[in-house]
Amino acid sequence: MKFSKILVFSLLVITVFACTKEDSSSVSRGTPNIADFEYNVTDDVNFATGIGQITLDNNQVALGRVLFYDDLLSINGRKACASCHLQSKGFADGEILSEGFMGELTTRHSMQLSNLRSQNQFFWDGRSHNLGEQVLMPIQNHIEMGTETIEQLIQKIEAQEYYATLFTNAFGSKEITKSKISGALSSFVSSLVSYNTKFDNVMRGEESFTASEKRGKELFDSKYNCAVCHGGMNLNSEWGSTSFANIGLDLVDQDSGAFGRFKVPSLRNVAVTAPYMHDGRFASLDDVFNHYSSGVKENRNVDWRLRDQTTGRAISMNITDQDKKDIIGFLNTLTDEQMLSDPKFSDPFD
């Protein structure tokens, strides 16, 4: 009798776990509302991106948008790509580490998404060089979304009636393939272009900085030389290249990556993408500047750009409170309110 009770309990536990983890493609948030949005980026973007006009197929972007927001792409229907990339937060998520499909935390902080078409390496460690490849990796990650195979992913998508029309509109056939999924997702992510900030308006001669913002940009570019890493119009590197750096967060790297070197992130929408760094350790921009002011550790792998060129030691910038205030004022001009609220980037299931 005792053995029977144990057996029943064990089977119950296994059943509950299986229902939690297994495919839940029968559960749906409903039919997505697809408006007729225009995603083709205009010539206005040329200045901001430096890569010429971006031509996107509206139907492919619309399909990518639905895929990006669809929880059913995860193994148990609990997480979408958008779960860790919120529009209001510059397509970051505001968490130190993100929660995966089973509640387990990711190993690194969720990166913001903007102007990715101009970049050539993705993730904090740059392990992907192709955006079409990158968009599928979180779906198959064992912590993030947990879908184990592409075949399983295709079956889940095929089970939803609304995808037949979306794939037909995007590719001329309702057949679902890996390349079509990655193509649509990468098209939507490519459409997340930021070029309507006050900073952009000033660069185009349409607006002027305040005295504090102007001083902050001058400090950013010259005295503290922040632009040596956060250069170009995307403020992460020059267009077409990607920069990586060990910035002396720890004396001994806690997350070694490639010798503690991680991708220099874009500063676009930086005011809304806290917390900061690959591990989300800094809650505010004040914390970030305190690090560069006096917290850079004498790590053996610290980047040359953060070393005194005479002594070779890690630098302390000793940033004054007023300088910090002015630089943060400049960084606030990098917020793209249009991108953060544009309905064509929003959740079609809402």
C-alpha positions as semicolon CSV with decimal commas, in nm:
position;residue;x (nm);y (nm);z (nm)
1;M;0,000;0,000;0,000
2;K;0,282;0,237;0,091
3;F;0,462;0,152;-0,234
4;S;0,145;0,226;-0,433
5;K;0,111;0,571;-0,275
6;I;0,474;0,650;-0,355
7;L;0,426;0,533;-0,713
8;V;0,111;0,746;-0,758
9;F;0,288;1,052;-0,612
10;S;0,590;1,000;-0,839
11;L;0,371;0,970;-1,147
12;L;0,185;1,286;-1,045
13;V;0,511;1,481;-1,011
14;I;0,631;1,357;-1,350
15;T;0,298;1,447;-1,511
16;V;0,297;1,799;-1,364
17;F;0,655;1,859;-1,477
18;A;0,581;1,726;-1,825
19;C;0,278;1,953;-1,859
20;T;0,494;2,245;-1,755
21;K;0,781;2,179;-1,993
22;E;0,623;2,008;-2,290
23;D;0,484;2,167;-2,603
24;S;0,167;2,366;-2,538
25;S;0,087;2,456;-2,897
26;S;-0,284;2,404;-2,829
27;V;-0,279;2,717;-2,612
28;S;-0,307;3,045;-2,799
29;R;-0,327;3,412;-2,710
30;G;-0,574;3,458;-2,995
31;T;-0,541;3,588;-3,347
32;P;-0,291;3,873;-3,385
33;N;-0,414;4,208;-3,511
34;I;-0,197;4,298;-3,811
35;A;-0,237;4,656;-3,926
36;D;-0,107;4,772;-4,262
37;F;0,211;4,939;-4,139
38;E;0,483;5,079;-4,361
39;Y;0,821;4,937;-4,259
40;N;1,039;5,044;-4,549
41;V;1,292;5,282;-4,399
42;T;1,316;5,615;-4,578
43;D;1,619;5,809;-4,696
44;D;1,606;6,004;-4,368
45;V;1,781;5,709;-4,205
46;N;2,090;5,733;-4,423
47;F;2,254;5,985;-4,191
48;A;2,178;5,786;-3,879
49;T;2,281;5,444;-4,005
50;G;2,559;5,514;-4,249
51;I;2,459;5,204;-4,447
52;G;2,226;5,350;-4,707
53;Q;1,856;5,295;-4,738
54;I;1,721;4,982;-4,574
55;T;1,462;4,809;-4,790
56;L;1,236;4,572;-4,601
57;D;0,941;4,368;-4,722
58;N;0,638;4,480;-4,521
59;N;0,477;4,136;-4,520
60;Q;0,795;3,970;-4,398
61;V;0,836;4,228;-4,122
62;A;0,470;4,185;-4,023
63;L;0,522;3,808;-3,997
64;G;0,843;3,863;-3,801
65;R;0,659;4,090;-3,561
66;V;0,402;3,818;-3,485
67;L;0,676;3,558;-3,438
68;F;0,871;3,797;-3,212
69;Y;0,572;3,840;-2,980
70;D;0,431;3,486;-2,992
71;D;0,475;3,294;-2,665
72;L;0,413;2,969;-2,851
73;L;0,766;2,974;-2,990
74;S;0,884;2,862;-2,646
75;I;0,852;2,498;-2,547
76;N;0,576;2,558;-2,291
77;G;0,412;2,872;-2,431
78;R;0,542;3,095;-2,151
79;K;0,805;3,309;-2,323
80;A;0,838;3,504;-2,644
81;C;1,138;3,688;-2,785
82;A;0,959;4,001;-2,665
83;S;0,954;3,873;-2,306
84;C;1,315;3,987;-2,273
85;H;1,293;4,276;-2,519
86;L;1,026;4,531;-2,421
87;Q;0,950;4,818;-2,655
88;S;0,911;5,071;-2,372
89;K;1,260;4,981;-2,249
90;G;1,437;5,015;-2,582
91;F;1,382;4,643;-2,639
92;A;1,581;4,552;-2,327
93;D;1,381;4,421;-2,029
94;G;1,479;4,619;-1,720
95;E;1,596;4,309;-1,531
96;I;1,945;4,225;-1,409
97;L;1,908;3,878;-1,559
98;S;1,607;3,757;-1,754
99;E;1,371;3,478;-1,656
100;G;1,355;3,184;-1,893
101;F;1,066;2,953;-1,980
102;M;1,106;2,748;-1,659
103;G;1,193;3,040;-1,432
104;E;1,568;2,986;-1,452
105;L;1,772;3,304;-1,497
106;T;1,987;3,377;-1,798
107;T;2,360;3,404;-1,748
108;R;2,382;3,757;-1,893
109;H;2,176;4,074;-1,909
110;S;1,936;4,122;-2,201
111;M;2,081;4,359;-2,463
112;Q;1,879;4,642;-2,616
113;L;1,781;4,615;-2,982
114;S;1,829;4,898;-3,230
115;N;2,013;4,951;-3,557
116;L;2,129;4,589;-3,560
117;R;2,144;4,583;-3,939
118;S;2,460;4,796;-3,917
119;Q;2,635;4,554;-3,682
120;N;2,832;4,241;-3,761
121;Q;2,854;4,056;-3,427
122;F;2,576;3,974;-3,184
123;F;2,536;3,880;-2,817
124;W;2,766;4,009;-2,545
125;D;3,041;3,770;-2,655
126;G;2,991;3,823;-3,030
127;R;2,938;3,451;-3,090
128;S;2,703;3,509;-3,384
129;H;2,805;3,698;-3,698
130;N;2,473;3,666;-3,877
131;L;2,142;3,824;-3,774
132;G;1,942;3,544;-3,936
133;E;2,133;3,295;-3,720
134;Q;2,115;3,509;-3,408
135;V;1,734;3,539;-3,397
136;L;1,691;3,161;-3,374
137;M;1,946;3,098;-3,099
138;P;1,736;3,224;-2,800
139;I;1,442;3,012;-2,918
140;Q;1,655;2,698;-2,890
141;N;1,843;2,805;-2,579
142;H;1,784;2,562;-2,291
143;I;1,722;2,848;-2,045
144;E;1,553;3,114;-2,254
145;M;1,280;2,949;-2,464
146;G;1,368;2,580;-2,469
147;T;1,234;2,471;-2,808
148;E;1,464;2,181;-2,879
149;T;1,464;2,145;-3,258
150;I;1,371;2,347;-3,565
151;E;1,129;2,069;-3,664
152;Q;0,951;2,110;-3,331
153;L;0,938;2,488;-3,385
154;I;0,789;2,445;-3,733
155;Q;0,522;2,208;-3,599
156;K;0,421;2,458;-3,331
157;I;0,387;2,737;-3,586
158;E;0,197;2,516;-3,832
159;A;-0,060;2,442;-3,558
160;Q;-0,172;2,807;-3,553
161;E;-0,417;2,895;-3,829
162;Y;-0,313;3,261;-3,850
163;Y;0,035;3,174;-3,973
164;A;-0,084;3,023;-4,304
165;T;-0,194;3,363;-4,433
166;L;0,107;3,543;-4,285
167;F;0,359;3,307;-4,447
168;T;0,170;3,316;-4,778
169;N;0,172;3,697;-4,778
170;A;0,541;3,708;-4,685
171;F;0,680;3,430;-4,905
172;G;0,411;3,332;-5,155
173;S;0,347;2,997;-4,990
174;K;0,214;2,879;-4,654
175;E;0,503;2,631;-4,627
176;I;0,705;2,701;-4,312
177;T;1,081;2,655;-4,314
178;K;1,375;2,747;-4,095
179;S;1,500;3,006;-4,343
180;K;1,159;3,173;-4,364
181;I;1,130;3,193;-3,984
182;S;1,478;3,341;-3,945
183;G;1,426;3,572;-4,243
184;A;1,102;3,713;-4,102
185;L;1,238;3,754;-3,750
186;S;1,557;3,922;-3,873
187;S;1,346;4,152;-4,094
188;F;1,143;4,267;-3,794
189;V;1,453;4,317;-3,579
190;S;1,614;4,508;-3,867
191;S;1,314;4,741;-3,872
192;L;1,395;4,857;-3,516
193;V;1,588;5,157;-3,636
194;S;1,649;5,452;-3,405
195;Y;1,706;5,785;-3,577
196;N;1,449;6,023;-3,428
197;T;1,623;6,137;-3,110
198;K;1,706;6,491;-3,011
199;F;2,069;6,399;-3,078
200;D;1,979;6,310;-3,439
201;N;1,778;6,629;-3,478
202;V;2,074;6,835;-3,359
203;M;2,307;6,653;-3,597
204;R;2,065;6,731;-3,881
205;G;2,045;7,096;-3,777
206;E;1,679;7,074;-3,680
207;E;1,723;7,137;-3,306
208;S;1,982;7,265;-3,059
209;F;2,133;7,122;-2,743
210;T;2,086;7,303;-2,415
211;A;2,403;7,447;-2,265
212;S;2,432;7,148;-2,031
213;E;2,372;6,893;-2,309
214;K;2,625;7,066;-2,533
215;R;2,886;7,065;-2,258
216;G;2,805;6,700;-2,185
217;K;2,870;6,601;-2,544
218;E;3,200;6,791;-2,546
219;L;3,306;6,613;-2,226
220;F;3,193;6,280;-2,373
221;D;3,394;6,338;-2,691
222;S;3,708;6,499;-2,551
223;K;3,791;6,528;-2,181
224;Y;3,678;6,176;-2,087
225;N;3,707;6,034;-2,439
226;C;3,399;5,812;-2,401
227;A;3,364;5,824;-2,779
228;V;3,679;5,614;-2,825
229;C;3,455;5,314;-2,745
230;H;3,110;5,465;-2,798
231;G;3,180;5,620;-3,135
232;G;2,980;5,662;-3,453
233;M;2,615;5,750;-3,489
234;N;2,515;5,434;-3,305
235;L;2,751;5,520;-3,018
236;N;2,899;5,174;-2,990
237;S;3,159;5,173;-3,266
238;E;3,204;5,299;-3,615
239;W;2,948;5,160;-3,857
240;G;3,027;4,818;-3,997
241;S;3,253;4,713;-3,711
242;T;3,201;4,589;-3,357
243;S;3,410;4,678;-3,056
244;F;3,477;4,459;-2,752
245;A;3,644;4,558;-2,427
246;N;3,733;4,446;-2,077
247;I;3,642;4,751;-1,869
248;G;3,788;4,639;-1,537
249;L;3,465;4,544;-1,363
250;D;3,649;4,291;-1,144
251;L;4,007;4,232;-1,043
252;V;3,959;3,874;-1,160
253;D;3,692;3,824;-1,426
254;Q;3,377;3,659;-1,291
255;D;3,245;3,590;-1,641
256;S;3,555;3,534;-1,847
257;G;3,396;3,546;-2,192
258;A;3,694;3,618;-2,417
259;F;3,933;3,733;-2,143
260;G;3,648;3,932;-1,987
261;R;3,593;4,127;-2,309
262;F;3,233;4,202;-2,396
263;K;3,057;4,386;-2,673
264;V;3,047;4,764;-2,636
265;P;2,672;4,832;-2,642
266;S;2,499;5,110;-2,829
267;L;2,406;5,405;-2,608
268;R;2,087;5,475;-2,801
269;N;1,792;5,477;-2,557
270;V;2,044;5,429;-2,277
271;A;1,828;5,632;-2,035
272;V;1,557;5,363;-2,045
273;T;1,767;5,046;-2,072
274;A;1,895;5,010;-1,715
275;P;2,045;4,809;-1,555
276;Y;2,382;4,817;-1,728
277;M;2,677;4,591;-1,819
278;H;2,674;4,230;-1,934
279;D;2,571;4,116;-1,586
280;G;2,336;4,406;-1,509
281;R;2,537;4,501;-1,203
282;F;2,484;4,879;-1,229
283;A;2,132;5,001;-1,155
284;S;2,179;5,355;-1,285
285;L;2,392;5,576;-1,505
286;D;2,529;5,730;-1,183
287;D;2,662;5,385;-1,093
288;V;2,820;5,351;-1,437
289;F;3,000;5,684;-1,406
290;N;3,113;5,602;-1,053
291;H;3,280;5,293;-1,198
292;Y;3,468;5,489;-1,463
293;S;3,546;5,766;-1,215
294;S;3,718;5,553;-0,953
295;G;3,614;5,188;-0,986
296;V;3,811;5,047;-1,280
297;K;3,998;4,746;-1,141
298;E;4,361;4,665;-1,223
299;N;4,255;4,359;-1,421
300;R;4,535;4,203;-1,626
301;N;4,308;4,212;-1,933
302;V;4,167;4,563;-1,896
303;D;4,137;4,737;-2,231
304;W;4,418;4,967;-2,347
305;R;4,164;5,247;-2,383
306;L;4,119;5,238;-2,006
307;R;4,491;5,245;-1,928
308;D;4,715;5,541;-1,862
309;Q;4,937;5,560;-2,168
310;T;5,237;5,660;-1,953
311;T;5,214;5,423;-1,659
312;G;5,013;5,147;-1,822
313;R;4,788;5,123;-1,517
314;A;4,408;5,124;-1,517
315;I;4,283;5,480;-1,513
316;S;4,064;5,668;-1,268
317;M;3,878;5,942;-1,455
318;N;3,778;6,130;-1,137
319;I;3,459;6,261;-1,297
320;T;3,314;6,560;-1,111
321;D;2,948;6,573;-1,011
322;Q;2,879;6,856;-1,253
323;D;3,054;6,677;-1,539
324;K;2,855;6,363;-1,462
325;K;2,530;6,560;-1,463
326;D;2,610;6,722;-1,797
327;I;2,715;6,397;-1,965
328;I;2,399;6,223;-1,844
329;G;2,204;6,519;-1,980
330;F;2,363;6,455;-2,318
331;L;2,291;6,082;-2,296
332;N;1,924;6,163;-2,233
333;T;1,911;6,316;-2,581
334;L;1,963;5,966;-2,722
335;T;1,612;5,852;-2,625
336;D;1,397;5,778;-2,930
337;E;1,041;5,834;-2,807
338;Q;0,898;5,746;-3,147
339;M;1,066;5,406;-3,149
340;L;0,956;5,339;-2,790
341;S;0,588;5,402;-2,867
342;D;0,540;5,332;-3,238
343;P;0,247;5,087;-3,274
344;K;0,413;4,908;-3,565
345;F;0,669;4,771;-3,318
346;S;0,411;4,682;-3,054
347;D;0,256;4,352;-2,945
348;P;0,002;4,242;-3,211
349;F;-0,167;4,011;-2,963
350;D;-0,275;4,298;-2,734
